[in-house]
Amino acid sequence: MLQPEVAAIAAGLGTHLSFRPVHAASAEIGRLYSSLLTEKHRGTNGIFYTPPLLVCRLLDSAEAAGHDWTMGKVIDPSCGAGAFLVEAASRMVRALGPADPAIVVAAISGRLRGWDLDPFAAWLSQLCVEASLLSQVIASGKRLSSITEARNSLAGWDGHAGGYALVMDNPAFGKLKDSIATRNRFRRSLYGHPNLYGLFMDLAVHLAAAKGGIVAYLTPTSYLGGQYFKALRRLLAREAPPVSIDIVDSREGVFEQVLQEVALSVFRRGSPRRTARCAVLHVNTDGIHVDPAGTLVLPKDPEAAWLMPRQSADVPFVERMLSMPGRLSDWGYAVSTGPLVWNRKKASLHDDPRPSSVPVVWAESVTGQGGFRLKPEKRGHAAFYAPAGPADPNLVAAPCVLIQRTTSKEQQRRLVSAVLPKAVIVAHGKVAVENHLNMVIAARRKPAVPMTIVAAFFASETADRIIRCINASVAVSASEIAAMPLPPAAAIVAAMTKRDPEAALRALYGITA
């Protein structure tokens, strides 16, 4: 039995929710439920409610891609508190028009499904959907049959493959403990450590009908670029090319305690299309403002990052980049990640210089505006590394351009870079470059572009704008830097030696705004 004060709170909440539309009430219940879970459990399992505005926008996009609510089965394979199921049920009701209430209840009972690992969430989803159909349930005298199920969606989909006209979801974000079973089940989309939302995207392709099945997912934007999602991009390009992708402009205030940039993506199985409509969504208390952002063109390399405008002014800029075949390798450079993973080498790190020890170059050594300082600034960052020997793989003996790996789109610059000075190499022989830095190193004895010009290019506003159209997470990866579309070597040398190199770069990339 509930304590009196708890019962009073519950009654007050019920009274408050009774005056709210069902979709808004179910969203509030979902938000309340997720907030009552421990932060650790919520973060580990990626449990965050979906704002109704984004649910509606994503299902609007699914309709624009061709989904018909009067036909086919619909599923949310991680339904949570039922935000997508409630909205889908409402749209089914509207699409069926003046049909007999018993037919409406039977249609939704037969065509709408929700799965969730959490039994309470599955029960709550069922309750919310039936509440949204209360008038039809009362008029027909028939209860909604069970449409939700407590199950591990990622453990298998026997009997469900290809069975759904629409797969919709806001799957859990975060990493999953690796296992042989997971790796075997999702081998076609896995590269590196499994990510929950990536596995759910693969699952959606399995569940969607092979001819015309639609996938509508709300996920982090990181699948658009980066090495870990290259196999997933290949799968999507081959099996379910994108129809539309909306990027939510604001990270804060959309999901509580979630800072990842998110995308609303719609895919269609069996489609031959190679382009997708792009938009930027500005979400506020008044609703969603849609800023069209041109077209995504899938690259010829199915594993390459998807180059996408981040604002309407980027459209001609991205079009120009798509015509540029050059990459850093054409300039004579390779990109790699700093080899020193400090938390694996704690015993070799120290603050006092010892014989044969070398300085450690940390991310904060790159100070912005091309500045470099060797002295560590952050607590726990030791000044020196004791190598295992002259062939220790953590040692770097060549000048290079250093680029910070972790930045955010809210920062003034995503590319924070500096040259590792030759004087440092001369003074110490070698250094240890830590893992939170990327290194752009000459791949041949005489590169086509001098390193000073490469460094100046990475310090430019244009280079920063390029990476923002490629990168979709807080980590700037070596693969994304290597994928930046570049002009020929002669053209970049000419541009960077002009009186106004920024203006010359903008002209090369067709930037007018």
N, C-alpha and C positions, 0 to 999 in steps of 0.2 A: 504494500500500500504506500502511496506517495505521502510524504510529509505535507502538512497543511500549507506551508509557505510555497512548496514546490507545486502543489496542485493549483494554488492561486495563480502562480506565474503561468502555468500551462493553460489555465482557463482564460487568462488575460490575453495570452498569445493567440489562442483559438479564436477569441472574439475579434481581435485585430485582423487576423487572416481571413475571417469570414466576409469582411468588407472588401477584400482585395480580389482582383481577377485571378483565376486559378493558376495561370502561368506565373504571375507575380508571386502568389502565395507559395507555390511549390519552389520557386527560386529562393524565397526567404527561408523556407524550411531546409533546403539544401545548404544554404550559407550557414544557418545555425548548426546543422549537423556537422559540417566540416570544421566549424570553429570549436566544437566541443571535443573533437579528437585531439590527441596530443600532437604537438608540433612535429615530433620525430616521426610518428605514425603517418601524419598527413604528408610530410615531405618525402618519406621513404616510399610511400605508395602513390604519390602524386595526386592526392585527393584535393581538388579545388573545384568549387561550383562554377558553372558557366553562366555569365551574364545573359539575360534574355535577349538583349539587343543583338548580341553576336549570334545567338541561336537563330533568331529571325533572319539576320543577314545571310548566314550560311545556307539556310534552307531556301531563301529567295534565290540564291545563286544555284542551288541544286535544281530548282524549278526552271531557271533560265537555261540550264544545261540540258533540259528535256525531261525531268522527272514528272510523271503524271500521278497525282495522289489517288486517282480512282483505280489504279492498276498496280500490280506487283507488290511484293513483300518488302518491308522496311525494317532495319535492325540497327540498334545501338549496342555494340558489343562490350561497352563499359559504361552502363547507363547512369551510374551514380544516383542522384536524387531525381532523375527523370526529366530534366529540362528539355532535352531533345524529343523524348517520347511524348510529353504533354503537347508540345508545339506541333509535332507530326500528327497526333490524334486530332487536334483542332483543325488542321489543314485537310485532313481526310474528311471530317464532318462537313466542312465548307464545300469541298469538291463533290460530295455526294448529294448536296442540295436538299430538296424536299423528300428524300427517300424515307421510307418507314423507319422509325427509331430502332426496331428490332433488326432491320437490315444493316443499319449503321453500326450497332453494337457487334453484330456478327462479323461485319467486314473488318472492323478494327481488331476483334478477337483473332481473326484468321490471318491478318496481314501485318501486324505490328509486333515486334519482339525486342526485348531488352535483356542483356546478360550483365552480371556484375559479380566480382569475386566476393563482395561483401553482402551477406544475406539480408542485413537490415536495409541496405541501399536498394536491393532488388524489391523488397517488400514496400519500401517507401515509394519507389517508382510506380509500382502497381497501384498503390493507393491514390497517388496524384493523378494518374491517367484516368482512373475510374471517376475521381472527383470532377475532372474536366468533362466527363460524359454524363454527369448526374441527371440532366434533363432527359437524355435518351434512355438511360437505365431505368428511370422512374416510368417514363411513358411506355417502354416496352415490357417492363416487369422482368427484365433479364439482367443478371449481373454480367459484368465483363469477365470472360474466362481468363485464366492465368496467361499473361503475355510476358512476364519476366521470370528469369531463372537465375539462381545463384550458381555460378559456374566459373571456372577458370577458362576464359575465352582463348588464351594463348596455348592451352594444353592440347587443343585439337578442335577440328571443325567437321568431323565426319558427318555426312548427311546434309551439310549446309553449304558446301562449296558451290558457288555459282547460283545460289538460290534467291538472291535479293536484288531488287531493282534499285534500292538505295541503301547504302551503308553510311551512317552518320555517327560522328563521335567527337568528343573532346577527351582523348585517351590520356592516361597517366603520363606525366613527364618524369624523366629520370632514368638512371641505369638499373639494370637487372642483373642479379647474380648469374654468372655464366654457367652453362651446363652442356653436356654432350647432347641431351635431348633437344634443348633450345637451338643449339647450333645446327643439328640435323634438320629440325623442323623449318627453320628459317634461313637455310644456307644460301638461298638465292638472293637475299637482301642484306645479309650480314657482312660487315667488314669491321674488324676490331671488336671492341666490347659492345655487347647488346644494349640497345637503348629501348626503353619501354614503348615510347610513342612510335619509333621506327618499326618495331615488331607489329604494333597494332595497324600501321599503314599497310604492311605486307598482308596481315590477316584480312584487311578490308578488300584487297585485290582478290584474295581467295574467295571471299563471300559474295562479292558483286557478280552479277550475271555477266557471262563472257561477252555477250553481244549487247552493248549499251548500258550495262550496269553502272550506276553513278556512285562515286565515293565523295563524301563531303566531310572534311576533317578540319578541326581546329587544333593546331599544333604549334610548337616553337618553329621559328623560321630557319633553324640551323640545318634542316634537311636540304635547303636550297644550295648550300655550298659546303665545303669541307670534305676531307678525306673519308671520315667515318661513315658518311652517307652516300658514297659513290655507288655502291652496289644497289642501294635503294633507288637512287635516281635512275640507274640503268633499268631496273624492274619497272618503275613507273613509266618511263619513256617508251618501253616496249609493250607493256600490258595495259596501262591506263594513263595515257597522256593527260596533262592538265588542261582544263577548260578555262578556269579563272583562278587567280590568286589575289587575295586582298591582304595587305599588311596593315596591322593595327599600329598607328603612329605612336601612341603613348603606351609605355610599358607599365607605368605606375597608375593605379586607380582603375585598372580594368579587371585584374584578378587580385584579390587580397593576398599579400605576401608572395606574389610572383613577379619577378623582375624580367623574365625572359620576353623577348620580342615574339609576338605570335602572328600566325598567318591563318587565314580562312581559305582553304584550298579545295577546289572541286576538280575531280578527275572522271574520265569516262572510259570504261573498258572497251577495247576493240576499236577505238577511234584512230583514224589515220592522221589526225591533225598534229601539227608540229608547233602550234602557237597557242598562247593563252592570254586572255584579257587580264590586265593588271590594274590595281587600284590601291590607294592609300586611304585607310579609314581613320577619321578623327572622331573619337568617342568622347562625349561629354554628357552632362545631365539632361540636355535637350534632345539627345539622340545621336545618330551617326551622320557625319558629313562625309560623302564619298568624293574623293579626288582622283579621277581617272589618271592612270600612269602608263598608258601605252600598252605595248604587247611584249610578252616573253616569247622569245624564239628558242626552241630547244637546240642545244649545240649538236654538231655532228658527232662529237665524242659523247656517247651516252652516259659516261661517268663524270664528265666535266661539270663544274659549277653552273647553275642556271643564272645567267646574267639578267638582272631585272631592274627596271626603273624604280627608284624609291620616292619619286615625286614627278609631277607632270613635266617639269622642266628637264628631267633626265631623259625624256623620250628620244630626242635627236642625238643626244650624247651616247645613249646605249646603241642606237642604230649605227652610229659611226664606229663604236667599238666592235660591233659584230662584223664589220668589214676589215678589221685589223687582224691579220693572221700571226703577227709577231708576238713572241714571248721572251722572257728573260734568257732562256737558253739560246735564242737567236742573237742576243747581245753578247753571249759568251759567259753567262753566269748560271750558277745553281743555287737552290735555296734549301736549307736544312734547319732543323731545330737545334738549339744549343744542347750539347751532349750531356752536360752535368745535371743529373737528377739529384738534387741536394739531399733529399730525405733518405736516399739510398746510400749516401756517402758521408753521413754525419761524422763518423769516426775520423774521416780524412780532412775535415774542415776545422780551421782554428784561426785565432786572431793574431798570433805572433808569428813573424817570419821565421822560417826554419830552412835549413839547407835543402835545396831542391824543390822547395814549395813555390807555387805560382799564385798570382793574384786571381781572385774570382771576379768575373764580370756578371753582375746581377742586372735584373731588368731596370732597377732605378739608376744604374750607371748611365742609361740613355735618358737624358734630362729634358728632351724636347728642344725645338728650335735648333736641332743639330748638335746640341751640347753633349759632352761626355765627361764623366768623372769616375775614377776607379774606386773611390772610397764608398763602401756600403753604408746605406742610411737606415735600413729597417732593422728592427730588433731581431736577433737570431741569425742575421746574415753575416757569416764570418768573412774575413778579409782574404784568407789564404786557403789553398787546397794542396794537400800532400799527395802527389800522384804515385801510382803503384810502380811507375818506371817511365822511361822515355817514350815508350810506345802506348802509354795510357790513352784510351780512346776519348777521354774527357778533355784532352789538351787541344788547343787551337794555336797554330803558329803562323797563320796568314792574315793579313789585313782583310777586313770585310765590312759590309754595311750591316749594322745591328738594328733589328726592328722588334719592338715590344710585341709579345704574343697576346696579352690580355688588355683590352681596352673596351670601351662601351660607346654606343652610338651617341650618347649624350655628351661625350667629351668633345672638345673643340676639334681634336684630331683623332682619327682611328689609327693612322700610321705615325707612330712616334719612333723616329729613327736617328741614327748617328753613325759615323764611321768609327770603327775600332782603330785608333791612331797607330800608324806605323811605329811611332816613337815608343809606344807601350810594348810592342813586340820586340823592338830593338833592346829596350831596357831589361825586359824579363825573359826574353827568349820565347816563352809560351804563356798562355793564360787558360783558365777554365771558364768556358761560357755556359752559364746556367740555362736550364730548360725553358724558362719563360721569355727567352729571346729567340728570334729567328736570325739566321745568318745568311746573307747574300754574298757568296764567295765566287771569285773568278774560276771558271771551269776549264779555261785554257790559258796558255802562257801570255797571250796577247789578245784580250777581249776586244770586240768591235767597238765598245763604248767604255771610255775611261771610268774608273770607279768613282772619281769625284763627281762626274756627271750623273752616274747612277744614284749616288747619294743625294744630289740636288733634286733629281726627279722624285725620289721617295719623300723628300721634304716639301714637295709642291702641293698646292691646293687641288690640282687636277688628279694627282695620284691618290690623294685622300678620297676624292669623290669616286674614283674608279673602285677602290676597295669597298666602299659603302654599297655599291651596286652588285658586288660579288658576295661579300661577307654577310652572314645573317646570324651571328652569335657574338659573344664577348671575346671569343678566341680568334685571333687572326692567324690562320694556319699557314705553314710553308707552302702547302699545295695551292692555296688561294693566291698567294703572292706570285707563285710560278705561273698561275693561270691568268694574270692581269694582261689584257690586250694591249699591245705596244706598237708604236710606229717603227719603221725601219731604223737601223742604227744611225745612218747618215742623217735622217730627219730629226732624231732626238738630239744628236750632237749639235746640229744647226740651231735648233730651237733653244737649247739650254745655254748657248753662247751668245744669244741676242741680248740687247740692252734690257728688254723686258721679257725674261724667259716665261713668266706666268702667262702673259698674253700670247706668246708664241705657242705654248702648250695648249691653251684654250682653242686656238685656231686649228691646231693639229687634230683635236678631238671634237671639233664642231660645236664648242660650247658658246652659246650666245646669251645664256641667262644663269 
